[in-house]
Every structure is written in structure tokens, then in C-alpha cells.
Amino acid sequence: MPQNMNTITFKHHFKMNRYIKTQWLMIVSCTISCLWMDKAQAQDPHFSQYFASPMTLNPSLIGKNVTDWRAAINFRTQWWGTGFSPYTTSTISVEKRLSSSKSNNNYLAIGLMLLSDQSNNSLLKDNYLTAGVAYNKSLDADGSEQFGAGLSFTYANRLLDQSKFKFQTQFGSMGFQREAPTNDVVILSKNNYVEVNAGVNYSKNNKTNGYRVGAGYFHASKPKIGAFGNSQYSVEPRLSVQASGWLQLAGKNEVHVSTNSEFQGGFQIFTLGGIYKLKIEGDDTIESINIGCFKRFADAFYPYIGLEANNWVAAISYDVISNDLKSAYNSVQSLELSLVWQFAAKKFATNAPVKPVYY
């Protein structure tokens, strides 16, 4: 039987709607899948100022060179200048040395850290709660040579903000309507895990120079985390290897050099740089201006500037992309801020000034 024009128009409209919805869901699915593929294959969240975040670097550095208490805050926004924020990472940590006696160079320390890593304008959020313990053993009488070992325990949780998604059924004649109902649901098959991390370090220091080497190992159990739909992937183990040294120059100025190498899955990160501490004479607040530059090979270089006082260091660094991304996004950069603060209880107030240290 011949079909009338209304029937043909309706069927055409129905097929077009179904086609548009199918294409839209394919785009949404592809976007989510790409997001998780990126997270599955990428490294852990990392900081350019890795030396200002000891608990993400090496569990054995918990309480290292701390007189009583140390707190640290780190914030990083990655690919700043692209018009959106694909990655934002922040941490807050606190460490406590349980033995603060000057005569006891062997000491136990504990630490607690919260880390938040947000991807694609906060569409995906990974949150980590880490508690750790480290023990430093003096290898000589005055404590200038030390060996340290530490363990940390991490609970990780992944959150997906479905309010960030836009589905085809939410578009109508009035444009996008957030309140419009949709049957399209995005799920996570597994959104948390618990793991144990470990690390060791060796250091030797005197009044005018010193050095330290160490390594941290994370995700040894290869925990599984959920991806789009019913799929899961294993978090690959990460090995972090560090080395640093410092030398006091004339006028009590100092040079610090540092390197950090990260190995995770098929990815590798090599960073090398240094900081020059320019002593400020006659200032009761600021003791030095710290100027440095670091190179993360095959990725970026970043200048660093900080102010150091009696018991705190505040710093800023600015990543300048040097790989192929630069040609695609000339304005792609990353901004990072850090604050490390040491403080002591009243009963230790007469001790020598506590110092934030570079790792």
C-alpha cells in the first residue's frame, strides 16, 4: 500500500533521531573509553617540584630531616592555556617525628597525605588517602650518615561526575537542558582499591655539603580499578629513583642538584635540575631566594623560584612544553605551587631553627 507523506516523514524523522542518538552515544562512549585508556596507560599523578612532596616520592622520606612536625601543600594545573583543565592535582600532607631528642639520631616518623587528581574538567576524580611510617637509623655517632626505610598504605577511590556528561536526549528545540531525563548511564565496574608501598634511602651530610640516594616502589600488588562498563585494568607498578646533593659556597650561598627517574609500565620520566640559594643578609623574615631550573627530558623544562624563611619554603614553577605538543598547542603550559612548613612544639622551641629541606 502506498505510504502517505506524513508516514514517510515520521519514519524518516524516527530513523534520523535514532541515527543521531546512536552517533552521540558512540561519541560519548569513545570519549569515556579514551579517557580511561589515557588513565590506564599514563603515569601516576606527578609533580614538577617532586622534592616538595616526599610521600608521593618515597615512603622512606616520611619525617626525613624533620625536627618535630612538617606540613606540605602542593597544587598543579596541567596544560594550562588550552581553554580547559585536563588535569589538576593537589595534595596536603603532615608528618610527625616521634623522637625529637637531639641525642637520639635514630628515629621513627609517621605521615598522612590526601591527594586529589581530577581529569577532564573534574569529570573523573581519583582520590588517595595515604598513611605511612618510616624509620631512620644513624650509621655513625653524630648522625651525619643515615639509612632509612619506610612503608605507606594507600586507599584509592575513583569518582565519575555524570553531571558533566551531555547526552543526546538532553538536547531539544530549546538547546541543551540539563534537567531533561536520560536513560543513558555511565557506570564503573570497580572504583576503589587498597595497596602497600615501600622505599629506602641513604644520606650523608656535614656542615658544608651532603648527598642522598633513594628509591620508592608503588603499586607492587598491581591493584585493579574500574573502567568504562564492565572492564577493569591493573595499575602498573611504579619505581621512583632519586639522587640529590648540595654544596655550601662563599657567603653561605648554596647549590642544590637533584634528579628523579620514574618507571611505570612502558613509560619513563627522567628529570634533572638544580637550585641556587642566594642568602639574604639582614632580613629577619626571608633567609634566601631560591632560583633554579629543571629539565624533564622529552617533555618540558621549567624554571623555579622560591622564598625560604626560618621554617618554611614557598615556591612556584612553570612548565614549558618542549615536545611535539608545543606545535599543536603553543600556549600549553603547567603551573605548580608548593608550600613546605616545619613547626615545633613549645618544648622544642629552644632547638636550632628547623629547616625545610630539598630532596
N, C-alpha and C positions, 0 to 999 in steps of 0.2 A: 504494500500500500504506500503510495507517495506520502512523504512526511511534509507537514506544513512548516512554514518559516520559523514559527515560534519554537517548535520541537527541535529543529536543526540548530537554532540559536542557543537554546538551553543546553543541548548536548555539547555544542562547541564550547560554551562557557564552562560547563562542568569539566570537560576534558582539559581546558586551559587552566582552570583552578587546580585540578589535580596535578597537572604538569608543573605549575608554579610551586605548589606545595612540595612536590617531590624534589624539585631542584633546590628549593630553600632548605629542606631537611638535609639534602646532600651537602649543601654548603655548611650548615651548622655542624653536621657530623664530621665533615672534613676539618673544619676549624678546631673542634674539640680534639679530634684524633691527632691533628698536627701539634696542638698544644701539649698533649700528653706524650707524643713522640719526642717533642723537644725536651720535656721534663725527664723522660725516661733515659734519653741519651746524653743529657747535659750533665755538667758537674754539679756538685753541691753548691749552695749559695756561698759566695766568697767575697772577701773584702780586699781592696787595694791596700789599705792600711792593716794588713793581717797582723802586724806586731801589736796593734791596739786591741785585738780580740783573742786573748790567749786560749779561751775554752773552745773556740772553733778551730784553732790551730794545732793544739797538742794538749791532751789531758794532763800531762805531767807538768805543765806550766801553771797549773792552778796554784795560786799563792806564791809563785816564784818571786823572790825579792820583795815580798810584802812584809812590812813591819807588824801591822795589825789587820786593817781592812783595806780592800781595794774595790772600787766600783768602776764600771766601764759602760759607755753608751756608744753605739755605732749606728750610723744611718747611711744607706747607699741607694741612690736612684740611678738606674742603669739605662743607657741610651737616651739620656736627657736631650731634648731638642727635636725628637721625632714627632711631636704633637700628641703623644700618649705615653703612658708609663708601662712598658712591658715588664719591667722587673723593679721591685722596691724591696730592699732588705734592711731590717733593723734588729738590733739586739740590745739587751740590757743584762748586765751580769754583776754579781757581787761575790767576792772571795774573802775568806777569813783564815788567817794563820792562827792555829790553835796553840802554838808555843811561840811566845813573843819575847822570851828571855834572850838577852844578848849573849849570855854564856852558853846557850844551847843552840848550836848550829844545825842540829838535826830537828826537823820539824814536820808536822802534819798540817795539811791545809784542806779546806773544803770550799766548794764553789757551787753557785746556782746561776743558770742562764735561761733567759727567754729569747727565742729567735722567731721572727715573723718574716716570711718570704712570700711576696704577693706578685702574681703574674697577670699580664694582660688586663691592666686597669682593675686589679683586685678580683678578676673573675675566678681565679684559682688562688687559694691561700694555703700555704704549708706552715704550720706552727710547730715549734720544737720546745720542749721543756727538758733541760739537761741538769743533772746533779752529778757532781764529781768529787773525787778525793785524790790527793797526791801526797807523796812522802819524799822529802829531800834529805839525803844522807851526806854529811860532811866527810870528805876523804882526807882532810888534814886538820891540824889543831886549830887554826884560826878561821876555818870555814870558807876559805877562798876557793877551794876546789870541791865541787859538789856533784852528786849523781841523784837524779830524780826519776820517779816512776809514778804514773797516775792512771786511774780508771774513771770513766764517766758513763752514766746511764741516761739514755735519751728516750723520751716518749714523743713520737711524731704523730701529728694529726693533719689530715687534708680536708679542706672545705671547698665546696663548689657553690658559688653565688649564682643561683639560677635567675635572680632578678637582673643579671647583666645580659642574659640572652634575649634576643628578639626573634620570635617565631612568625612564620607567615600568617598564621591565624590571628595574630595581633595587629595586622595591617588591614585597614578598611578604607572607606571613602574619605574618612577624616584623617588618614595617615596612621602613624603608629600609635596604638593605645595600650599602655602597659597593663591596665586593668582588664583588658579583654581576656577571656578564658582560653586556655590552650591544653590540648591533650598530649602535647609533646613534652616528654620528661627525660631529663638527663640524670643518670644515676652513676654512683661509684660502687664498684664491687667490694672494695676494701679501703678504708680511709684512715687506718692508724697502725702503728707498729711500735715495738719496744726493742732497743738494742743496747749493746755494750761496746765502748770504745776504749782504746788504750794508747799510752805514749810513754816515751823515755827521753831524758835529756842529760847532757853533761856540760858543766860550765867551769871556767876558771877565771878569776878576776883578781886584780890588785888595785892599788890606788890610781894607776895611770893607764891601764889597759886591761882588756879581757876578751873572752870569746865564749861562744856557746854553740853546741850542735844538738840536734834532737830530731825525733820523728814521732808522728802520730798516726794511728791506724783506726779507720772508721768503717762502719757497716760490715764488720767481719762476718756476721751471720747472713748477709745478703737478704735482708728483710723484704717482704713483698708489700707493694702498695697498689691500690686500685687505679685503673684507668677507665676509659670510656666504656660503658656497657658492662659486660662480664669479664673483661680482660684485666690482667694484672701483669706487673713486671717487677723484677728484682732490682733493688737499689744496689748498684755495684760498689764494692769496697773502694775506699779512698785512702791512699798513702800520702802523707804530707811530710816532707823532709826539709828541715830548716838549718841554717847556719848564720851566725852573726858575729861581729867583732867591733870593738871600739878602741879608740886611742885618744888620750888627752894631749893637746898641743899647747903651745905657748899661750899665756893669758888665760889658761884654763878652758879654752875652747876645745870642743871635742868633735871627732869624726866617727860616725857610726856607719857600718856597711852591713847589709843584710841580703839574704837570698832565701827564697822559698820555692820548692818544687812540689807540684800536685800531680798525682797519677790516679785516674779513676776511669774504669772501663777502657775505652780506646782513646781517651783524652789525656792530654798532658799540658800543664801550665808551668812555665819557668819565669820567675821574677827575680830581678837583681837591681839593687839600688843603694843609695846612701843618703845620709842626713848630716849636715854640718850644724853644730850647735854653737851659735855665736853668743858668748857670755855678755850679759848686760850688767855693767858695774854701776853701783849707786842707786839701784832701783830696789825698793823693799818688796815689790809685788812680783814683777816679771824677772826671772833669773836668766832666761836665754830666749833667743829667737832661733827656731829650728827650720832650716831650709834644706830641701832635698829633692831628688828626682829618682824615679824608678822606671824600669822597663819590663813590661810583661811581653815576652818575646812572641812574635807572630800575632800580636793582638793590639797592644796600646803602650804608650808611655804616659807617665803622669807626674807633674810637679806636685810638691808637698810643701806646706808651710804650717808651722805650729808655734804656739806660745807655751813656754814652760815656766811654771811657778814653783814654789817650795814643795807643793804636794799635788799638783795637777798639770796635765798637758792637754791643751785643746788644739785640734788640727783640722785642716781641710786639704783635700786633694781633688784633682780634676783630670779624669782620664781623657786622653785624646786618642781616638782610634787610629791605628796605623795599618790595619789590614784592608782587605777588599771592601769591607763595609763603608769605608771612607768615601769611595767613589759613588756608592749608592745613596748614602746619607752624609752630606758634607757637614751637617751640624750634629751628628751623633756623638755625644759625649756622655760621661758618667761623673756624677758629683758625689763626694763622700765626706762625711763629718765624723769626728770622733772626740770623745772626752774621757780621759782616764784620771781618776781621782783616788788618792790614798788618804786615809784618815785613821787616827789612832784614838783609843780610849784615853780618858784622863790620866789613868795610872801610868801610861806610857808617854805622856806629854813631854817629859824631860829628855826623852831619847833624841838622838840625832834626827834631823828632818827626814821624813820619809820621801822617797823619790819614785815617781812613775818611771818605769824603765822600758827601753826598747828591746824587742825580742829579736 
